[in-house]
Amino acid sequence: QVQVVESGGGLVQAGGSLRLSCVVSGNIFGITVMNWYRQAPGKSRELVAGMSIGGSTNYADSVKGRFTISRDNAKSTVYLQMNSLKPEDTAVYYCAPFGLPLQYWGQGTQVTVSS
C-alpha cells in the first residue's frame, strides 16, 4: 500500500507563503494522479490541486494563481507552494494519490493564516 507523510505547515500572516511537502512511499506503481486536499473546521474536504503522471495540473478556483503543485520524482515528493495566503486558506492539508482509501491517508499538516 502507499504511505504518505505531509509536512511544512505552520502559522503565517496573510499575504505570506508556505511550501508543503508530501513524501510518498510504498507501492507507488500505478499512481496516476497525486492530489492535495484541505479540510477546514466545520467544512467538507476540498480538492485543492492535482498533478497527473504526465504532468498536467488542475487547481480549485479559490487557489488558482496563488498555489502551485509540483513534484520531484527522485525524492518521491510532491510539493504545494502556497503564495498570497489568505485567512480562508486555514485548514489541515492532506496529500493522497487519487483513489487511495481514507484509512491510508496521512495525518495532514496544519496551515493557519492570521489576518
N, C-alpha and C positions, 0 to 999 in steps of 0.2 A: 504494500500500500504506500501511498505518497504521504510524506510528512512535510509540513511547512512550519517555519518559525518566523514570525514577524518581529521587527524592531524598528527603532528610530522615532517613535512618537515622543511627545513631550508637551510642555506648555510654551506657547508662543503668543506674542501680541499680534493683533490684527495687522495685516499687511506683511507679516513675516513669512518665512519659508521653513519647510522641513522636508527631509528626504526619508521615506520609509523603505525598508529593505525586507525582502522575503526570500529566505533560503529554502530551496526545495530539495528534498532527498527521497530516497526510496525508489519505488518503481515508477520512474518518470517517463518511461517509454509509453507512447500513446497519448501523452498530454498534447492537446491541440490548441487550447486556449488557457491563458492564465489571467485571472481576474483579481481586481481589488474591489472589495466591498466595504461599506461602513454601516454602522448602526448607532444612531443617537438614542439617548434615553427616551423611552416612550414612543419611539418611531420604529417602523419596519426597516429591515435590512435593505440597503440600496446598492446597486451596482454602480461603481464609480468609474472604473476604467478596465479595459481588457486588451490583451495583445494575443494575436494568433501566432501559430508556429511559423507562419510566413511573414510575420512582422507587421501585419495590419493592426491598426488600433481603433478603439472606439471609446467615447467618453460620455458620461452623463452631461446633459446640457448645463447643469449647475456648476460644472468644473471645467468646461471647455475653455481653452486659452489660459488656464491657470495651472492645471495639473498635467504631468507628462509621465506616461508609463514607459519603462524601458527594461532591458534585460542584459545580463552578462552571462552568456552560456558557459563560459569557462568556470565561472563561480557558482553556477546553478542558482542565480539570484535574479529576482525581479524587483525593480525599484518603482517607487511612485514619488516623483518630485512634485512638491506642492508649493506653489508660489501665491503671493497675494492672498494669504489665508484670511478667512472671514470667521466670525463667531459661529455662524451656522455650519461651518466645517467640523465643529467639535463632535467627535464620535469615537467609537472604537473601530479601528480599521483592520480588516482581515484580507489575506490573500488566499486564493484557492484555485486549483485547476477547475475548469468547467466540468460539472458532473460529480465532483467529489462529495460524498455524503457528509452531512454536517458533523457527524460524530468524529470525523477525521480532521476537522478544521483545527487550526491553531488557536492560541489564546487571544490573538489580536494584539494591537498596540494602541494605547490611548493617545488621542490628539485633542488637546484643549487649546482653543484660541480665545484669548481675552480681548475685550473691546477697549 
